[in-house]
Amino acid sequence: GTKPAEVYAFVGAISTIIAFGVYVIWAYLPEPWLHYLGITYYPDRYWAVVVPGLFMLAIPFTLLAYVSLNHLATPPASSFNTLLDDHTREPVTVAGGQAIQPIGDLSLVQVNRAMFVKPL
């Protein structure tokens, strides 16, 4: 049978197409044609330009707000929490030769040794 997610997606897609069609008819048909079709109560045409413009402005504002909130939530570089915190997981060496080792955080000493110490 069909899954609920498939039905919701189908109804959402059809609803979006119908809503866009109504928007285009309202925005582009002249008023006498709308009156001829029996449509006499509708918003001002000003909103046909403003609403898409607001959506276009909302995209960069949302991205800027998301990045800004992440910067505010990040501790400063001088904070000890950038090295260790409640979620730090020490690497565990498992005997038995597993192909994939469990996930763990590398210490700053290990990272600096791997990146900056030159072999002789």
Residue frames as qw, qx, qy, qz and C-alpha x, y, z in Angstrom:
[[0.000, 0.884, 0.468, 0.000, 0.00, 0.00, 0.00],
 [0.279, 0.720, -0.060, 0.633, 0.86, 3.62, -0.12],
 [0.501, -0.256, -0.483, 0.671, 2.69, 5.14, 2.80],
 [0.091, -0.890, -0.383, 0.232, 1.35, 8.27, 4.53],
 [0.310, -0.587, 0.242, 0.708, 4.50, 10.20, 3.59],
 [0.254, 0.126, 0.694, 0.662, 3.83, 9.51, -0.10],
 [0.009, 0.746, 0.647, 0.157, 0.24, 10.71, 0.20],
 [0.239, -0.846, -0.158, 0.450, 1.30, 13.87, 2.05],
 [0.330, -0.352, 0.442, 0.756, 3.97, 14.58, -0.57],
 [0.184, 0.379, 0.734, 0.533, 1.50, 14.11, -3.41],
 [0.096, -0.852, -0.515, 0.018, -1.15, 16.33, -1.78],
 [0.332, -0.728, 0.037, 0.599, 1.51, 18.93, -0.98],
 [0.318, -0.113, 0.560, 0.757, 2.80, 18.98, -4.55],
 [0.077, 0.576, 0.698, 0.419, -0.69, 19.29, -6.06],
 [0.216, -0.866, -0.380, 0.241, -1.64, 21.98, -3.53],
 [0.354, -0.544, 0.211, 0.731, 1.50, 23.94, -4.37],
 [0.232, 0.157, 0.651, 0.706, 0.77, 23.78, -8.11],
 [0.057, -0.742, -0.635, -0.207, -2.84, 24.92, -7.57],
 [0.308, -0.816, -0.198, 0.447, -1.76, 27.75, -5.24],
 [0.334, -0.326, 0.382, 0.798, 0.82, 28.93, -7.76],
 [0.142, 0.407, 0.703, 0.565, -1.79, 28.83, -10.54],
 [0.162, -0.851, -0.498, 0.043, -4.21, 30.92, -8.47],
 [0.373, -0.669, 0.044, 0.641, -1.39, 33.37, -7.69],
 [0.296, -0.053, 0.541, 0.785, -0.47, 33.75, -11.37],
 [0.029, 0.629, 0.678, 0.378, -4.12, 34.26, -12.38],
 [0.267, -0.867, -0.343, 0.243, -4.60, 36.88, -9.66],
 [0.406, -0.581, 0.171, 0.684, -1.31, 38.67, -10.40],
 [0.241, -0.157, 0.574, 0.767, -1.47, 38.81, -14.21],
 [0.116, 0.569, 0.743, 0.332, -5.10, 38.83, -15.34],
 [0.039, -0.287, -0.023, -0.957, -6.61, 42.29, -15.76],
 [0.235, 0.115, 0.632, -0.730, -9.35, 43.29, -13.32],
 [0.641, 0.200, -0.104, -0.734, -12.19, 43.17, -15.88],
 [0.604, 0.164, -0.757, -0.185, -11.34, 39.54, -16.63],
 [0.139, 0.001, -0.853, 0.503, -11.35, 38.68, -12.93],
 [0.420, 0.176, 0.346, -0.820, -14.75, 40.38, -12.56],
 [0.658, 0.217, -0.447, -0.565, -16.01, 38.45, -15.59],
 [0.502, 0.084, -0.856, 0.090, -14.91, 35.21, -13.87],
 [0.624, -0.636, -0.368, -0.266, -16.86, 36.28, -10.77],
 [0.672, -0.243, -0.337, 0.613, -13.78, 37.09, -8.69],
 [0.002, 0.854, 0.142, 0.500, -14.45, 40.46, -7.09],
 [0.538, -0.814, 0.177, -0.129, -12.80, 40.16, -3.68],
 [0.884, 0.138, -0.132, 0.427, -9.00, 39.82, -3.75],
 [0.504, -0.641, -0.028, 0.578, -5.95, 41.57, -2.25],
 [0.214, 0.914, -0.157, -0.308, -4.29, 44.59, -3.81],
 [0.859, 0.464, -0.112, 0.186, -1.83, 43.81, -6.63],
 [0.040, -0.837, 0.467, -0.281, 0.88, 45.46, -4.53],
 [0.711, -0.420, 0.537, -0.172, 1.14, 42.20, -2.57],
 [0.932, 0.351, 0.083, 0.045, 1.92, 40.25, -5.76],
 [0.503, 0.687, -0.345, 0.395, 5.30, 41.99, -5.79],
 [0.281, -0.711, 0.455, -0.456, 5.93, 42.38, -2.06],
 [0.893, -0.292, 0.277, -0.200, 5.37, 38.79, -0.88],
 [0.921, 0.271, -0.058, 0.272, 7.90, 37.16, -3.29],
 [0.280, 0.735, -0.329, 0.523, 10.34, 39.95, -2.42],
 [0.546, -0.628, 0.380, -0.403, 9.94, 39.21, 1.28],
 [0.987, -0.069, 0.142, 0.020, 10.63, 35.54, 0.64],
 [0.722, 0.525, -0.172, 0.417, 13.78, 36.45, -1.27],
 [0.025, -0.730, 0.397, -0.556, 14.94, 38.63, 1.64],
 [0.805, -0.464, 0.220, -0.299, 14.08, 35.95, 4.19],
 [0.957, 0.168, -0.149, 0.185, 16.57, 33.49, 2.68],
 [0.502, 0.469, -0.390, 0.614, 19.79, 35.49, 3.31],
 [0.370, -0.613, 0.292, -0.635, 18.43, 36.77, 6.64],
 [0.941, -0.274, 0.033, -0.194, 17.79, 33.20, 7.80],
 [0.855, 0.246, -0.243, 0.386, 21.30, 32.13, 6.75],
 [0.180, 0.600, -0.342, 0.701, 22.84, 35.14, 8.50],
 [0.618, -0.542, 0.212, -0.529, 20.83, 34.51, 11.68],
 [0.990, -0.097, -0.100, 0.002, 21.79, 30.81, 11.68],
 [0.692, 0.350, -0.306, 0.552, 25.51, 31.55, 11.32],
 [0.076, -0.629, 0.288, -0.718, 25.35, 34.36, 13.90],
 [0.785, -0.469, 0.114, -0.388, 23.63, 32.18, 16.50],
 [0.959, 0.029, -0.171, 0.225, 26.23, 29.46, 15.95],
 [0.437, 0.496, -0.324, 0.677, 29.02, 32.00, 16.49],
 [0.388, -0.612, 0.237, -0.648, 27.36, 33.19, 19.69],
 [0.925, -0.309, 0.038, -0.216, 27.07, 29.60, 20.98],
 [0.837, 0.279, -0.301, 0.363, 30.74, 28.80, 20.25],
 [0.597, -0.732, -0.042, 0.327, 33.13, 29.31, 23.18],
 [0.179, 0.927, -0.313, -0.103, 36.06, 31.68, 22.60],
 [0.772, 0.426, -0.442, 0.164, 39.37, 30.25, 21.38],
 [0.092, 0.519, -0.644, 0.554, 40.96, 30.89, 24.80],
 [0.754, -0.318, 0.209, -0.535, 38.34, 28.76, 26.58],
 [0.244, -0.324, 0.912, -0.062, 39.32, 25.37, 27.99],
 [0.700, 0.302, 0.525, -0.378, 36.01, 24.04, 26.61],
 [0.612, 0.647, -0.317, -0.327, 37.48, 24.07, 23.12],
 [0.194, 0.468, -0.861, 0.042, 39.85, 21.29, 24.26],
 [0.196, -0.154, -0.954, 0.166, 37.72, 19.21, 26.64],
 [0.466, -0.198, 0.073, -0.860, 34.06, 19.33, 27.57],
 [0.667, -0.073, 0.574, -0.470, 31.24, 17.05, 28.73],
 [0.872, 0.400, 0.077, -0.270, 31.04, 15.35, 25.33],
 [0.198, 0.688, -0.693, -0.085, 34.74, 14.48, 24.96],
 [0.986, -0.055, 0.092, -0.127, 35.31, 10.77, 24.29],
 [0.271, -0.659, 0.677, 0.185, 38.77, 9.36, 24.91],
 [0.676, 0.364, -0.561, -0.311, 39.87, 6.89, 22.22],
 [0.791, -0.312, 0.480, -0.216, 39.63, 3.27, 23.35],
 [0.269, 0.463, -0.809, -0.242, 42.02, 0.62, 22.09],
 [0.893, -0.047, 0.172, -0.414, 40.14, -2.60, 21.58],
 [0.283, -0.386, 0.866, 0.146, 41.98, -5.91, 21.74],
 [0.661, 0.309, 0.676, -0.105, 41.09, -8.46, 19.12],
 [0.256, -0.159, 0.570, 0.764, 42.06, -6.48, 16.06],
 [0.402, 0.698, 0.535, -0.254, 38.78, -4.92, 15.00],
 [0.500, 0.401, 0.403, 0.654, 38.90, -3.50, 11.50],
 [0.034, -0.707, -0.150, -0.691, 37.18, -0.28, 12.59],
 [0.322, -0.089, -0.615, 0.714, 38.12, 1.22, 15.94],
 [0.124, -0.782, -0.591, 0.154, 35.46, 2.92, 18.09],
 [0.205, 0.783, 0.111, 0.577, 35.10, 6.66, 17.60],
 [0.566, -0.624, -0.258, 0.473, 37.06, 8.89, 19.96],
 [0.138, 0.988, -0.033, 0.066, 38.44, 12.43, 20.14],
 [0.746, 0.234, -0.219, 0.584, 42.14, 13.02, 19.59],
 [0.430, -0.756, -0.177, 0.460, 43.92, 15.10, 22.20],
 [0.234, 0.962, -0.111, -0.086, 45.57, 18.37, 21.21],
 [0.395, -0.632, 0.628, 0.225, 48.98, 16.82, 21.90],
 [0.661, 0.131, 0.706, 0.217, 48.32, 14.01, 19.40],
 [0.487, 0.819, 0.300, 0.046, 47.09, 16.44, 16.75],
 [0.000, 0.943, -0.305, -0.135, 50.08, 18.77, 17.16],
 [0.534, -0.414, 0.697, 0.242, 52.49, 15.82, 17.08],
 [0.657, 0.361, 0.634, 0.192, 50.93, 14.50, 13.86],
 [0.402, 0.876, 0.246, 0.104, 50.83, 17.87, 12.12],
 [0.055, 0.972, -0.205, 0.099, 53.88, 19.81, 13.30],
 [0.591, -0.569, 0.545, 0.171, 56.62, 17.40, 14.43],
 [0.611, 0.633, -0.413, -0.234, 58.94, 16.68, 11.53],
 [0.973, -0.160, 0.129, 0.106, 60.39, 13.18, 11.35],
 [0.259, -0.763, 0.498, 0.321, 64.19, 12.98, 11.32]]
